[in-house]
Amino acid sequence: MEESIIIQHKTEYLDHTCYEVAITDARETSVHEVRIDDADYVRLGGRYKTKDDFLLRVMYFILQREDHRDMHLNFNISEIAIYFPDFEDVIQNVIAPKEARR
């Protein structure tokens, strides 16, 4: 099943950005609050043009591994490796899908 990922809102703070992300499939929409600390973006997402691009790639990474209805509704990207140990290696090395590039 193909999902649509839409950044509905973002708020930038001094050292992090908070996003409200909607993921929709044929049946329903889930909304997630995602935090990206600037230090994590520099460490993990430096090859992406923007933090938004990085966020989209992170969401695609998770969706390849679980249904959006099973995702936490509120999380910091620094927590993803707890559930998916390959996260940091994959997110730094895999070419971003076309949808995550702008």
Number of C-alpha atoms within 10 A of each C-alpha: 6 8 17 12 19 13 15 11 11 15 10 11 10 7 9 14 17 17 19 17 21 18 18 17 15 9 7 10 14 15 20 18 16 20 20 22 18 16 12 14 20 12 12 20 22 13 16 19 11 13 16 18 17 23 22 19 23 20 18 19 19 16 17 9 10 11 12 22 15 9 16 12 14 13 15 14 18 16 10 16 12 9 9 12 10 11 19 16 11 13 17 16 10 10 13 19 11 8 12 18 15 8
